[in-house]
């Protein structure tokens, strides 16, 4: 089911062309993570509705989260290639539409299309890596994938700042057009798979419950205390609808012939704990990347390029750590590596919260680098541990659950952080008041620190032992090479 297997890892190996194609696809998502955050103040300045800006992240992440399980199921039945190509195509369409948005509402709607594309592109890239490389090889491949994030961590915020400051924020979306075209062409040309196509059923009921549940909860969080009072009828109704839908979701999934999210795999301690870690990583990542630029630009009046550099520090620390994480988990095990990484993230987030009342772009940048470094030793090892514990037939589902958790953590996380910020701002003197924006940002940073602690606690629950321990090692059934 995979491309030809060579004996080496690198661009000159038999799988080198596929690796480059996956790096290009990863680059689409990597740049999007960082390029928008620095442009938010410019977007709000032109389109207005500051209190709605968290929706730009929430709807994108929500669309990604609910679509990942569907794409993962399809990938295990019709193959990885058509799914990843659909993802790149949707991301291209969403980028074109977002670049032409005429108000905040239309931009939010077009971000949904982008999110649907990211829901296929991101997990399929990781799944294909899991298909064509062994556990030991993935430690080396992680360095290549990490280099994409390293380059994007510098290019993304820089482009976001430059476009916003000197051209137009619309180019943060339009720049995706050539990248999508190149990535799609590279995948079509270089990645080949043999697939025995099977009939499949789409779990419509499960998908609807998941979408309605998460959307209603996020709506209640972002609009509570803003569009309506917390204990008003709309607020209570939104929470009730969302929580009821999410509560009914597991029961529907148990009866589904092909559940949109196979919750049975969460009965395995390793999958359950790595999923919880991924949930926390998603919240931490979106908390820093979406609120640090607004914090610096509104509190200190720094230009988008400077705030972009502060965010780049986080997304630079992440891939640098991820690139060497393989050496750690191969020697000391997944659990110890994840605990070390998440522990570093805890220290960094506490420092960020403590320094909140005294905004300084240099300090924020340095702390962001520490947090990113910690996440680099957390995200990749936990995902690889989950992938290594299953064979080919379950790998896309396991990867999809992990990516879903990260996306859901980001979607709900940005809603919670946005609710905190909006309510502090509403109680203060508005988003242009220095003391108000500093107070709002500081409380958001406190919430981020709490999220980091919870992530570390989830990491401590991972099974102990090295990668060869029974909890991690499992015979993997690989398909024959082309």
N, C-alpha and C positions, 0 to 999 in steps of 0.2 A: 504493500500500500504506500510505499515511500519511494523516494528517489534513490538512485544508486548509492550504495554505501562504499565509501573508500576507507582507507586505513589511516588517513590523517584528517586534521581539521584545519581549514584555511581556505582562502580564495582559490588556490591552485589545486585543491583536492577535487574529487569527482562531484562532491556536493557543494563546491564553492559558489557556483552560479546561483543555486537555490538559497544559500546563506546570504548572498548579496541582495537577492530579491526580498527576502524576509527582513533584512536590515532596512531596505527602502520603505517597506510597508510599516515597520515599527517606527520609522522616522516620521511618518504622517501623524501618528498618535502622539509621539513624543513632543513634536513641535507644538501641536495643538494644546497640550497640557500647559505650556509655559507662555505661549505667544499672546493668548487672550488676557491673561491676568494683568499684564502691564498696561493693557489698552482700556481696561474697564472705565477709569475716570474720563478718558476721551470719548468713549461710547456714550456714557451718561451725559457728558457735556453737550453732545449733539442731539441725542434722542430723548434725554431727560429720564425721569422715573428712577432715581437713585435706589429707592427701596426695593425695586424689582431686579436689580443686578444679580442677586444670588440665583435667580431663575435661569440665567444664562448658563450656569454650571449645573444646577439641579436637573433641568430637563434633559440636558445632554447626557448626564450620568444616569438618569433614570431610564432613558431610552436604551442606553448601552447595557444597563443592568438587566432589564427585562428581556432584552433580545439575545443576550449571551447564551442562556440555556437553550433557546430554540435553535440558534445557529450551531451550538455544540451537538445537539441531537441530530441535526441534519448532516453535520460533518461525519458523524459515525455511521450514517446510512448512505449518503450520496457522495461522500468524499470531501476532503479539505479544500481542494482547488476551487470548485464553483462557489463555495461559501465565502472564501477570502476575496474572490473577484467581485462578488456582489457587494461585499463590505466596502471595497475600494471605490466601486461605482457610486454607492450611496453617499459616501464621504465626499466624493467629488461634487455630486449634485447639491448636497447640503452646503458646501463651501461656496458654490456659485450663487445660490439663493441668499445665503447670509451676507455675501458681499454686496447684494442689491437691496438689503433690508431698508424699509422706509420708516419704521418706528420700532420701539422696543418690543412690542407684541409680535411683529413679524420676525424680528431677529430671534426671539425666543422660540418661535415655531420652527424656524429653519435649523436651529441648533438641535432640534429633535431628529431631523433627518441626518445630521452629522453623527449624532449619537448612535443611530441605528447602523450606520456604516462602521463606526468604531467598535460596535458590539460584535461584529464579525471579524474585522481586521486584526484587532489586538489578540483575542484568544486563539485564533487560527494560526497566527505567527508562532505563538508559544507551543501550540499543539504540534505543528509540523516539526519544530525543533525537537520536541520530545519523541517524534516518530523516527527521525532519521539519524539521531545521535544517541549514543549510550549515556549512562549516568556520568561516567568519567569524562566523556567527550563534552558533555553539557557544561562541565566546569570551565572548559576552554572556550566553548561557544559563547558562554555568558560574557566573556571579555569582549567579544565582537559586538554582541547586542548592547552591552554596556557602553561601548564607544559611541553608538548611535545616540543614546541618552546624553552622553557627555557633550557631543557636538550640539545636539538640540538644546541642551541646557544653556549653552552660550548663545547659539544662533537664535533660538526662540525668543527669549526676553529682549535680546538686542534688536531683532526685527520688529517685535511688538512696540518697543520704545521708539525706534526710528520711524516706523510707519505712522505711529500716533503723533509724534512730535513734528515730523517734516512733510509727511504726505497725507495719508488718511488711514484711519483705523480699519477701513474696509479691506485694505490690502493684507491684513492678517489672515483673511479668509481666501482671498484671490490667489495668494502665493501657493495655496495647496493645489491649484489646478495642474501645473506642470509636474508636481511631485506625485499626484495621483496617476497621471497618465504614464509616467515612467515606471512607477511601482506596478501598475496593472500589466503593462507590456512585459516587464521582467518576469512576473509570475507566470503569465501565459506562455512565455517562451522557454523558461528554464525548469519549472516544476512540473513533474509528470508523476502520475499515480495510477495504479491499477485498482479499480473499484468494482466490486460485485454489488450492483445497485439493488436495493431492497425496498419494499413498500414500507411506508412509515405513516404514522398518524400524528397530526399536530394537536397538542393539548390546548385547545382554544380556551376551555373553561379555566384551566390553571393559569394560562397567560393573562387572561382578563382579570382574574382575581389578584394576581401579583401586581399588575399595572395599576388597577384601581386602588388597591391597598396602599402601595407606596406613594402614588400620586396624592391621595387624600391626606395621608400623614404629612407629606412635605408641604402641601397646601395649608394645612392647619398650622404647621410650625412657622412658615414664612409670613402668613397673613395674620396670625394671632397677635393682638396688641398693635396691629398696623392697620389693616383694612377693617378689622372688627375686634371687639374685646375678647379676651381669652375665654371668658365664661359665657359668651353670647351663643345664640342658637347656631349660627354658621360654624363657629369654632368647635362646639361640642359635636355637631353633626359630622363635621369633617373627620375629627378624631374617631368617632364611633364607627363611621363607614370604613375608614382605613384599617382600624384595628380588627373590625369584624371580618373584613375581606382577608386580611393576613392570617387571622385565626382559622378561617375556613380553608385556607390554601392547603395545609398539610393533609387534611381529610380528603380533599379532591384529588390530590396527587397520589394518594395510596390506591385509589380506584382507577386511575388513568392507565390506559394500556401502555402509553409512552409518555410519562410525565415530563412536563417542561423543565422541571428541576427534580432530579432523582434524589429525594431526601433520604433514601435508604442508605446511601453511602456515608451519610453523616453519623451513622451508627458506629462507624469505624473511628476509634480514638484519634488516629493520625489525621484523617480527613477532617474530622470535626474541629480539632485544635488549629490546624493550618488555615481552615476557613475563618475561624475567629481572628486569627492573626491578620489575615488579609482584610477582614472587615475593618480592623483598627488602622491598618496601613492606609486604606482608602480615606478614612476620616482625617488622618494626620496630613496626608499629601494635599488634599483639597483645602484644608484649613490654612496651611502656610501659603500655598500658591495663589489662593483667591483673596486673602485678606491682608497679606503683607504689603503688596503694592498700593492698595487703597489706604492703608495705614500711613505709609510713608508719604504718598503724594498729597493726601488731604491734611495730614498733621504738619508736615514740614514744607509742603509745596515743592518737593523735588520733582524733576522732570521724569517722564516715563522711563527714559533710558536708565536712570540711576536706580529706580525701583526695580527695573528689570534685572539689573546686575545682582541685586539682593536676592531675588528669586532664583537667579542662575546659580547662586552659591549652593542652594539646596539641591537643585537638579544636577549639579556638578559633583557634589559629594556622594550622591546616590550611586551613579555608575562607577565611580572610582572604587567605592567599597564593593559593589557587586562584582567588579572585575576580578577581585582577589578573594571573594567569598568562597569560591570553590576549594581553595587550599585549606580554608578553615574547616568547612564541613566534611571534606574528605578525611581530614586528620582527627578532628574532635567531635564530629557528628553534627546533625542538623539542629538539634535542640540547643546545644551550647552556643552555636553560632547565632541562632535567632535570639536567644536570651541576651547575648552580648550586644547585638545590634539594637534591639529594642531598649535595652538599658541605656545605651548611649543616647537614643532618641528621647528617653525620659529626662536625662540630664539637660539636653538641649532645650526641650520645651519648657522645663521649669525655669531655665535661664531666660528664655524669651518672655515668659509671663512676668518674671521679676524685673526685667528691663523695660517693660511696656510703658510705664509712666514717663520714661525719658527717651523719646524717639531718637535713634541715631542709625543712619543707614549702614555704617561700617560695622557697628555692633550687631545689628540685625542680620547682615550678610554673613558674618562670622558664625553666629549661632545657627543660621539656616544651613550652613555647610555641615556643621556638627550633626544636626538633625538628619540631613540627607545622607550623611555617611552611615549613621545608625540604621536608617531604613534600607540602605543597600545591603546590609548584613542581615536584614529581616525578611524582606519580600522575596528575593530570589531563592534563598535556601528553603524557605517554607513551601514555595511552589514546587521546586524540584523534588523535595521530599514526598509531596503528594503524588506527583507524576510517576516517580520511581516505584511507588507501591502498587501500581496497577499495570495491566497489559494494554495492548493497543486498543482493544475494543472499548475500554473505559477511560482512556486517557483524555479524549476530548471532553467527556462529561466532567471528569475531575478538574481539568483545566478550566472548563466553563464555570463550574461552581466557585472556583477560586477567584476568577475574574469577576464573576457576578458579585461575590462578597465584597471585593474591593470597590466595584462600581456602586453597589448599594451603600457601602460605608461612606463613600464620597458624597452620594446624593443626599442621604439623610444627614450626614455630617455638616455639609454646607448649609442645609436647611436649619439645623440647630444653631450653628454659628451665626447664620444670618438673622435668626430670630433674636438671639442675644444682642447682636449689634443694633438691629432695628429698634428694639425696645429701649436700649440705653439711649440711642439717638433721639427717639421720640420723647423720652423723659428729659432730655437735655435741650440744647439750643440748635440742633440741626447738624447736618453732616459737614457744614463748613466751619463749625466752631472747633477751635483747637482742643480745648479741654474735653469736649464731648466726644470727638473722634478718638482721642487718646484713651479715654475711659472705656469706650465701646470696644476698641481693639484689645485693650488689656484683658477685659473679661473674656473675649474670644480666645485669647492666648491661654488663659487659665483653663478654659474648656478643652483646648487642644492638649494641654499638659495632662489633664485627667484621662483623655483618650489614650495618650502614650502609656500611662500607667496600666490601663486596662489591657492594652496590647501586650505589654511585658508579662502581665499575669497570664494571658492566653498562651504565650510562648512557654511559660514554665510548665504548662499542662501537656506539652508534646511528649511523646514516649522517649525515655532516656536511651542512651546507647549510641554506637557509631552507625554509619550508614549500612553496615552489614548485620545490624541487630535484627532479630525476627520481626520487630514492629515495622521495619522499613524495607527489608529485602524481600522480594517476591519474584518468582520466575515470571519473566515477561515473554509473552508470545508475540514475536515479531512476524510480520508478513514477509513473504519472499520478495527479494529485490527484483527490480524491473529486468 
